[in-house]
């Protein structure tokens, strides 16, 4: 019974691994490249995304000035969706990014990013969001550019990876030798098949926990509903109890919304500013600090009604349910941002490269064994 179970696991580990290896390499390779997402943006768009504060001031201009400067610089009709403040979403981008839809555009493919120096309100240039290689790389890593079908496929790959880790560690434990010997022994004096197999065993043992970490956080980020009630799908709507369904006859400007945010979070930094996305819809502003668990968007946000003065709804992480807090942290956890810029980048890069090497060495080992077995059968016949 023991031998049969072992052979079954070897069979499944080998065949499923060989069939999925190329796709795992694509996901892991793109993930490793995303450790340099900021640099990729800068390589492609260079000075458009660079800015530095003048020596006489470090004060960033208002959101209204950023939007007005972007529209003036773009010199065409432009429906503003929101503003990414410096170092938000992409840490290396030093400018503010006003984003929205040009005149006549009604799809996400039409979104353009308008870069503005946030200290002197100077238009730096613009580019289409879907023309940014780093942005497309994120989408490729997330879904192979196939929408929800691609997301499901990547989730299946993550589940398979968890299976490979569990079966691989189990089979590794059955091999002869002490744990320390197996963790430290690499033999380069053999043929290519044995070298690949040795690397596969050694690297799989050392990287197993990190692979499990990224598989689980990636799955949870893609499909939080699968982990209910531990996680709850993110919502960007004001709760019904806030009373935002009513309509007033006042005009709330972006400056008014920004002032409301400053009043609510005087010690925090504005990260993202969203304008109303429907008639009578609210402004949504997210704020962050160095102590936040959500390193990307911040732990705090405020909704400001677009036609009713002083009607606001404030959210802090501590007022949310534990499942909502965990969901908000997922992007920071999976992207490595929770471990600092350097630590997170190293973790993402090494885990991605480990998966690429594991897939490659596993595929070589599997194919060479199959070829050898066929030759042995042919010689016997």
N, C-alpha and C positions, 0 to 999 in steps of 0.2 A: 504493500500500500504506500509506503514511504517513497520507494523508488518510482512508482507510477506517478505520484503527485509531483515529484521533482522533475521527471521527464515532461510532464504536462506543462509545468511552469516554464521550463526551458523552451519548449515548443512555442508557447504563447508569447513569451518575452522576445524570442527571436523573430518569429513571423510578424507579429504586430509591430515590433520595433522597426523591422526592415521596411514594412509597408508605409509607416508614418515618418520615417527618418528624414526624408527630404522636406516635408512640411514642418517638422520640428526645427530643422536647421533654418528654415526661412523665418519662423516666428522668433527663435532664439537669436538669430543673427540680427534681425531688425531690432529686437529688444536691446541687444548689446550696443547697437549704433545709437539708440536713443539715450544712452549715457552721455552722448555728446550733442543732444538736441539743440542746445543754445549755440554751440559752435557751428552746427550745420546751418542754422538761420543766419549767423554772421558771415559765414563763407559765401552764402548765396546772395545776401543783400547788403553786406558790408556797412558802409557809412550811413545807410538809411536807418539802421537800428542802433547807432551809437550816439551818445550824448554825454556830456559831463557838466555838472553845475559850475557856473561862474564863481570865481573866488569870493565875490562880494555877497553871494546869497546861496542858500541851499533850499529856499522855499519854492515849492512847485506851484505853478499857476493853477487857477481854478479849472474844473472840468468844463465849464462853459467856454472858457478861453481855448481849451484844447480842441473842443468840438468846432468852434468858430474858425480856428486856425486851420484845421483839417479841411473843412468845407471850402474855405477861401483858397487854400493851396491846391486842392483837387480840381477846382474850377469847373465843376459840373454838378448837376443835381444829385443829391446824396441823402439817403434815409439812414440816419444814425441808429445803430442797434445798441452800442455800448462803447465803453472805453476800458482798455487794459492799462493799468498804471505801470510804471517802470518796474521791472523785475517780477512781474506777476505772470503766472503760467510758464513763461520762459525766463529763467533767472538772468540770463546774459543779455537780454534785450533791455537797453538803458532808456529808450524812448517810451513815451506813451503811445499806445496803439488804439486809434479810433477806428472802429470797424462797423460796416454797414453795407447797405445795398445801393449800388448806383441806379440812376434813373432807368426804368424799364426792366430791371432785374427782379425776378420773383422766386429765385431758387437759391439754395445755399451755395451752389457753384458760383454765384455772382458776388459773393462777399469779397470785399476788398479791405485791406488793412492800410490805414493812413497813419504814417509815423510823424510824431510831433515832438520836438525838443521840449520837455516839460518845464524847463526853467526859464527859457526865453520865448516860449510860444512860437517856435519857428518850424514851418513845414519842411520835413526831410525827404518825403517821397512816399510812394505807395506801391502795393503789389497785390495780385489776386491771392486769396488764401489757398485755393487749390493749386496754385502754382508754386507754393513753397514745398520743397522736397521734404523738409522735416515734418511738415503737417501731413503730407501724404504717407510718410513713413509711419507715423503714429496710427493712421487709419489702416495701413497695411498690417501692422502688428496686431491691431485690434480685430480686424475682420477680413483680411486679404482683399480689401476694397470691394467686398461683396455684400455689404449691408448686414442685415440680421442673420441671413444664411451663413455668411462668413463668421459672424460672432459665434454661432452655434458650433460651427466646425472647429474654431479655435478652442472653444470650451471642451469639445470632445478630445482634442489633442492634449489639453491640460489634464483631463481625467486619465487618459492613457499614460501620461508621464507619471502621474501618481502611482498607477499600477506598475510601471517599469521600476520605479524607485523601491516599492515594497517588495516586488519579486526579486529585483536585483540584489537588494540587501539580504534577503533571505537566502538566496543562492550563494552570495558572497560569504555569509556566515557558515555555510556548509563546507566551504573549501578548507583544506588542511592548513595548519599554521596558526600561530597566536594572532590575536587581533592587531597587536602592534606591528608584527611582521607584515601582515597583509596591508596595513596602512602606510608602511614606509618602503616596501620593497617594489622596485621597478627594474625590470631586466631589459636592457637594450641589446643583448648579445644573441638574440634569436631572430627567426625570420619575421617578415612583416605581419603575418597573421598573429603570431604569439606576442609581438610587441604591441599591436593594436589591442589584443585581448587584455594584456597586462595594464595598459593605460586605461582601458575601459573599466576594469575592476577598481584600480586605484583612484581614478578621478570620480567614479560613481560613488565610492564610499565617502570621499571628502566633501563632495558637493551635494549629497543627498538632502540634507536639511534645508539648504538654500533653494534647491529646486522645489521642494515641497512648499516652502514659504511663498515663492513666486507663483506657483501653480494655484495655491489656495487664494492668495490675494487677487490674482488675475481673474479667477473664476468668480469670486465675490464681487469684483468691480464690474465685470461684464453682466452678471446675472445675480444681483443681490436678492431677488425674490426667491431664488433657490435656497437661500440660507435663512429664510424666515423661520422663527421670529428673532434670530440673532441679529439680522440686518433688516432694514426697511428701505425700499426703493427711494431714492432722493426725490424730494419735491421742491419746486421753486414757486409754489403758489402760496398765497396768504390764506391761513385757515379761515373758515367761515365765521368763526367767533370774533374775528378782528373787525367786522363791519365794513369791509372794503367794497361791498356790493352796491353801496349807495352812490349817487351822483350829486356833485355839488357844482357850483358855477364859478369857482375860483380857478386861477391859473397857477399851477405849481411849476416853477422853472427848474432846470437842472441845478442851478445855484441854490435854490430853496432846498432841494433834496440833499445836496452836498452839505449844507449847513445843518440840516437835521441829523445827518450822519455824524458830523463833527460833535454835535451836542450829545449824541447818544454814546459815542466812543471817542472821547477826547484824547485818550492816550494811545489809540491804535492808528494804524496806517491803512488808508483806502487801497484796496487791491483791485476790485472790479466794480464798474459803474454800468448798470443796465438801465436803458430808458424803457418806458412803457412799450410793451409789444402788442398792445391792443387798445382799442378805445376805452378810456376811463381806467386802463390798467395802471398798476403801480410802478414806481421806480424801485429797483432793487440794488442795494449797495452792500458789498462784502468788505469786512475789515479784518486785519490780522495783526498779530504781534509775534515777537520771537518765542513766546511761550506756548503758542497755539499748537494743537495736535494736527490740525489740517494746515500743512505748510503751504499749500497751493492757493486756496481761496480764503483761508482764515476761518476762525471759529465763530465769528460774529457777523450778523447781517441785519439790515434794516429795510423794511418796505415803506415807501412813502407814497401816499395816495396822490394821484396826478390832478385831482380837481377839488380836493377837500383839505383845507388848511389844517395843519397840526394833527392830521390823521395818519399815524405811523404804527408800525408793528415791529417790535425789536426781538431778535432771536440771539441768544447766547448759547454756547455749547452746553453749559451747565443746566439750562432750562429744557434741553431736548432729552428725549429718551435715550437710553444707552444704545439701542439699535440704530437710532438716527445719528448719534455721535460716531459710532463705529463705521457707518456707511460714509460719513463725511471724511473720514480719515483714509479711506481705501486708496485713493489716488496717490496720496503722500506715501502710504506704505508700499504700494506696488511699484511706484516710480523710484523708491529709495530716498525720497526727499526727507523722510522722517529721521534719517541717519546723517543729515548734513550734506552739503554739496559734494565734498570730496568723498566722504565715506559712502554715501549713496551711489555715486557714480562708479566707484570701485566695485561695490557689491553687485550692481546691475551688470557691469561689464564682465566681471569674472564669472558670474553665473551664466550669462548668455554665451560666453565663449566655452564654458564647460559643457553646456548642452550641445553646442555645435560639435565639439570634439567627441563627446560621448555618442552622439548620433552617427558621426563618421566612422569612428572605430568600431562601434557595434555593427554597422552595416558591412564594413570590410570583414569583420570576424564571421558574420553570418554567411556572407557570400562565399568566402574562401572555404568554409566548412562544407557548404553544399557542393562546391566544385570538387573538393577532395573526396567527398562521399560518392559522388557520381563516378569519378575515376576509379575508385576502389571497386564499385559494383561492376563497372565495365571490364576491369582487369579480371575479376572473378568469373564473369561470364565467358 
